[in-house]
């Protein structure tokens, strides 16, 4: 199911989204939807970390560094949004 919404974007952002969507081979709406989905996943992840820290204590600098290194390795294997969108 899809819900239609009307959103307002600055001209600069709208132009950048249109270009990115074209480069990724998806519609403007699909690009925005994917961006919103990623942002929601980030928020969920941050809430999960906060909940974990509430039980286990704050992450140490070493744990943060290890997590950032892992994230860097994971992201280096991603060629961009187009590859993820087209696989769906």
PATORGU-304574 format. One line per field, with one value per atom (N, C-alpha, C): x, y, z; atom name. Coordinates in nm, 2 decimals. Example, Ala and Ser with C-alpha at 12.3 -4.5 7.8 and 13.67 -1.06 7.14 Angstrom:
<nodes>
east	(1.32 | 1.23 | 1.32 | 1.28 | 1.37 | 1.29)
north	(-0.57 | -0.45 | -0.33 | -0.22 | -0.11 | 0.00)
up	(0.78 | 0.78 | 0.78 | 0.71 | 0.71 | 0.79)
atom	(N | CA | C | N | CA | C)
</nodes>
This chain:
<nodes>
east	(0.08 | 0.00 | 0.09 | 0.05 | 0.12 | 0.03 | 0.08 | 0.01 | 0.07 | -0.01 | 0.03 | 0.04 | 0.14 | 0.16 | 0.21 | 0.18 | 0.24 | 0.35 | 0.47 | 0.58 | 0.64 | 0.70 | 0.77 | 0.92 | 0.99 | 1.14 | 1.19 | 1.31 | 1.37 | 1.40 | 1.41 | 1.45 | 1.58 | 1.68 | 1.81 | 1.80 | 1.73 | 1.72 | 1.64 | 1.53 | 1.45 | 1.53 | 1.61 | 1.70 | 1.80 | 1.86 | 1.96 | 1.89 | 1.77 | 1.70 | 1.67 | 1.62 | 1.58 | 1.71 | 1.82 | 1.94 | 1.99 | 1.98 | 2.02 | 1.93 | 1.80 | 1.70 | 1.73 | 1.76 | 1.79 | 1.91 | 2.02 | 2.14 | 2.12 | 2.03 | 2.01 | 1.90 | 1.84 | 1.74 | 1.61 | 1.57 | 1.45 | 1.37 | 1.24 | 1.16 | 1.20 | 1.16 | 1.18 | 1.12 | 0.99 | 0.93 | 1.00 | 1.05 | 1.12 | 1.24 | 1.31 | 1.44 | 1.41 | 1.31 | 1.27 | 1.22 | 1.15 | 1.10 | 1.22 | 1.32 | 1.44 | 1.52 | 1.53 | 1.60 | 1.53 | 1.39 | 1.32 | 1.33 | 1.33 | 1.35 | 1.48 | 1.59 | 1.72 | 1.72 | 1.66 | 1.66 | 1.59 | 1.48 | 1.40 | 1.48 | 1.56 | 1.64 | 1.75 | 1.81 | 1.91 | 1.85 | 1.73 | 1.67 | 1.64 | 1.60 | 1.58 | 1.71 | 1.81 | 1.94 | 1.99 | 1.97 | 2.02 | 1.94 | 1.81 | 1.73 | 1.77 | 1.81 | 1.86 | 1.99 | 2.08 | 2.21 | 2.18 | 2.09 | 2.05 | 2.00 | 1.91 | 1.85 | 1.96 | 2.05 | 2.16 | 2.25 | 2.28 | 2.37 | 2.30 | 2.17 | 2.10 | 2.11 | 2.13 | 2.15 | 2.29 | 2.38 | 2.52 | 2.62 | 2.57 | 2.67 | 2.71 | 2.77 | 2.81 | 2.92 | 2.91 | 3.02 | 3.15 | 3.26 | 3.39 | 3.44 | 3.55 | 3.61 | 3.65 | 3.70 | 3.75 | 3.63 | 3.52 | 3.40 | 3.34 | 3.35 | 3.30 | 3.39 | 3.52 | 3.62 | 3.60 | 3.58 | 3.55 | 3.42 | 3.32 | 3.19 | 3.21 | 3.28 | 3.30 | 3.39 | 3.49 | 3.57 | 3.48 | 3.39 | 3.30 | 3.21 | 3.15 | 3.06 | 3.14 | 3.26 | 3.34 | 3.36 | 3.39 | 3.40 | 3.27 | 3.16 | 3.03 | 2.99 | 3.01 | 2.98 | 3.07 | 3.19 | 3.28 | 3.23 | 3.15 | 3.10 | 2.97 | 2.92 | 2.79 | 2.82 | 2.77 | 2.80 | 2.70 | 2.60 | 2.51 | 2.37 | 2.27 | 2.13 | 2.08 | 2.12 | 2.06 | 2.07 | 2.19 | 2.20 | 2.10 | 2.07 | 1.98 | 1.84 | 1.80 | 1.67 | 1.63 | 1.72 | 1.70 | 1.68 | 1.74 | 1.73 | 1.60 | 1.52 | 1.39 | 1.29)
north	(-0.12 | 0.00 | 0.12 | 0.23 | 0.35 | 0.47 | 0.56 | 0.67 | 0.79 | 0.87 | 1.00 | 1.11 | 1.18 | 1.30 | 1.41 | 1.53 | 1.65 | 1.70 | 1.72 | 1.77 | 1.89 | 1.97 | 2.09 | 2.08 | 2.11 | 2.10 | 2.23 | 2.27 | 2.39 | 2.36 | 2.46 | 2.44 | 2.37 | 2.40 | 2.34 | 2.19 | 2.15 | 2.01 | 1.94 | 1.99 | 1.93 | 1.90 | 2.00 | 1.98 | 1.87 | 1.87 | 1.76 | 1.62 | 1.62 | 1.49 | 1.44 | 1.53 | 1.50 | 1.44 | 1.51 | 1.46 | 1.33 | 1.31 | 1.18 | 1.07 | 1.10 | 1.00 | 0.96 | 1.06 | 1.03 | 0.94 | 0.98 | 0.90 | 0.76 | 0.74 | 0.61 | 0.53 | 0.60 | 0.53 | 0.50 | 0.59 | 0.57 | 0.70 | 0.69 | 0.81 | 0.90 | 1.02 | 1.12 | 1.06 | 1.01 | 0.95 | 0.83 | 0.74 | 0.63 | 0.67 | 0.77 | 0.81 | 0.87 | 0.95 | 1.01 | 0.90 | 0.80 | 0.69 | 0.62 | 0.59 | 0.51 | 0.59 | 0.72 | 0.81 | 0.81 | 0.82 | 0.82 | 0.69 | 0.58 | 0.45 | 0.44 | 0.48 | 0.48 | 0.56 | 0.68 | 0.77 | 0.70 | 0.63 | 0.56 | 0.45 | 0.38 | 0.27 | 0.32 | 0.44 | 0.50 | 0.53 | 0.59 | 0.63 | 0.50 | 0.39 | 0.27 | 0.22 | 0.23 | 0.18 | 0.26 | 0.39 | 0.48 | 0.45 | 0.42 | 0.39 | 0.26 | 0.16 | 0.03 | 0.05 | 0.13 | 0.16 | 0.22 | 0.32 | 0.38 | 0.28 | 0.19 | 0.09 | -0.01 | -0.05 | -0.13 | -0.07 | 0.06 | 0.13 | 0.15 | 0.17 | 0.18 | 0.05 | -0.06 | -0.19 | -0.22 | -0.20 | -0.24 | -0.13 | -0.01 | 0.10 | 0.16 | 0.27 | 0.34 | 0.26 | 0.28 | 0.21 | 0.28 | 0.20 | 0.25 | 0.31 | 0.39 | 0.44 | 0.33 | 0.22 | 0.11 | 0.04 | 0.03 | -0.03 | 0.06 | 0.19 | 0.28 | 0.27 | 0.27 | 0.26 | 0.13 | 0.02 | -0.11 | -0.10 | -0.04 | -0.03 | 0.06 | 0.17 | 0.26 | 0.19 | 0.11 | 0.03 | -0.07 | -0.14 | -0.24 | -0.17 | -0.05 | 0.02 | 0.07 | 0.11 | 0.15 | 0.04 | -0.08 | -0.20 | -0.24 | -0.23 | -0.26 | -0.16 | -0.04 | 0.07 | 0.07 | 0.02 | 0.02 | -0.08 | -0.17 | -0.27 | -0.23 | -0.11 | -0.06 | 0.04 | 0.02 | 0.11 | 0.22 | 0.23 | 0.34 | 0.29 | 0.39 | 0.35 | 0.28 | 0.31 | 0.24 | 0.09 | 0.04 | -0.10 | -0.16 | -0.09 | -0.15 | -0.14 | -0.03 | -0.01 | -0.10 | -0.13 | -0.22 | -0.36 | -0.40 | -0.54 | -0.57 | -0.48 | -0.50 | -0.56)
up	(0.00 | 0.00 | 0.00 | -0.07 | -0.08 | -0.03 | 0.05 | 0.09 | 0.02 | -0.04 | -0.10 | 0.00 | 0.00 | 0.09 | 0.01 | 0.06 | 0.00 | 0.09 | 0.04 | 0.12 | 0.06 | 0.14 | 0.09 | 0.11 | 0.01 | 0.01 | -0.04 | 0.01 | -0.05 | -0.19 | -0.28 | -0.42 | -0.43 | -0.35 | -0.36 | -0.33 | -0.22 | -0.18 | -0.29 | -0.34 | -0.44 | -0.57 | -0.61 | -0.72 | -0.70 | -0.58 | -0.55 | -0.55 | -0.49 | -0.49 | -0.63 | -0.71 | -0.85 | -0.92 | -0.91 | -0.97 | -0.92 | -0.79 | -0.73 | -0.77 | -0.78 | -0.82 | -0.96 | -1.05 | -1.19 | -1.20 | -1.13 | -1.13 | -1.08 | -0.98 | -0.93 | -1.01 | -1.11 | -1.19 | -1.12 | -1.03 | -0.95 | -0.96 | -0.92 | -0.92 | -0.80 | -0.81 | -0.70 | -0.57 | -0.58 | -0.46 | -0.41 | -0.49 | -0.45 | -0.37 | -0.43 | -0.36 | -0.23 | -0.22 | -0.08 | 0.01 | -0.04 | 0.05 | 0.10 | 0.02 | 0.06 | 0.17 | 0.14 | 0.24 | 0.37 | 0.37 | 0.49 | 0.57 | 0.49 | 0.55 | 0.62 | 0.55 | 0.62 | 0.74 | 0.74 | 0.86 | 0.97 | 0.94 | 1.05 | 1.10 | 1.02 | 1.07 | 1.16 | 1.12 | 1.21 | 1.35 | 1.35 | 1.47 | 1.56 | 1.50 | 1.57 | 1.63 | 1.55 | 1.60 | 1.71 | 1.71 | 1.82 | 1.94 | 1.93 | 2.04 | 2.10 | 2.01 | 2.06 | 2.14 | 2.09 | 2.16 | 2.29 | 2.30 | 2.43 | 2.53 | 2.48 | 2.57 | 2.62 | 2.53 | 2.57 | 2.67 | 2.64 | 2.74 | 2.87 | 2.87 | 3.00 | 3.09 | 3.02 | 3.10 | 3.12 | 3.02 | 3.03 | 3.05 | 3.05 | 3.07 | 2.94 | 2.94 | 2.82 | 2.74 | 2.61 | 2.53 | 2.56 | 2.56 | 2.58 | 2.45 | 2.46 | 2.33 | 2.24 | 2.30 | 2.22 | 2.15 | 2.22 | 2.16 | 2.04 | 2.07 | 1.96 | 1.84 | 1.86 | 1.75 | 1.67 | 1.74 | 1.68 | 1.59 | 1.65 | 1.58 | 1.45 | 1.47 | 1.35 | 1.24 | 1.29 | 1.19 | 1.11 | 1.19 | 1.12 | 1.03 | 1.07 | 0.98 | 0.85 | 0.87 | 0.75 | 0.66 | 0.71 | 0.62 | 0.55 | 0.63 | 0.57 | 0.46 | 0.49 | 0.39 | 0.27 | 0.28 | 0.17 | 0.06 | 0.10 | 0.01 | -0.06 | -0.03 | -0.08 | -0.19 | -0.31 | -0.42 | -0.43 | -0.35 | -0.36 | -0.35 | -0.34 | -0.32 | -0.44 | -0.56 | -0.68 | -0.67 | -0.62 | -0.61 | -0.52 | -0.41 | -0.31 | -0.36 | -0.43 | -0.47 | -0.58 | -0.67 | -0.79 | -0.75 | -0.63 | -0.59 | -0.53 | -0.50 | -0.43 | -0.53)
atom	(N | CA | C | N | CA | C | N | CA | C | N | CA | C | N | CA | C | N | CA | C | N | CA | C | N | CA | C | N | CA | C | N | CA | C | N | CA | C | N | CA | C | N | CA | C | N | CA | C | N | CA | C | N | CA | C | N | CA | C | N | CA | C | N | CA | C | N | CA | C | N | CA | C | N | CA | C | N | CA | C | N | CA | C | N | CA | C | N | CA | C | N | CA | C | N | CA | C | N | CA | C | N | CA | C | N | CA | C | N | CA | C | N | CA | C | N | CA | C | N | CA | C | N | CA | C | N | CA | C | N | CA | C | N | CA | C | N | CA | C | N | CA | C | N | CA | C | N | CA | C | N | CA | C | N | CA | C | N | CA | C | N | CA | C | N | CA | C | N | CA | C | N | CA | C | N | CA | C | N | CA | C | N | CA | C | N | CA | C | N | CA | C | N | CA | C | N | CA | C | N | CA | C | N | CA | C | N | CA | C | N | CA | C | N | CA | C | N | CA | C | N | CA | C | N | CA | C | N | CA | C | N | CA | C | N | CA | C | N | CA | C | N | CA | C | N | CA | C | N | CA | C | N | CA | C | N | CA | C | N | CA | C | N | CA | C | N | CA | C | N | CA | C | N | CA | C | N | CA | C | N | CA | C | N | CA | C | N | CA | C | N | CA | C | N | CA | C | N | CA | C | N | CA | C | N | CA | C)
</nodes>
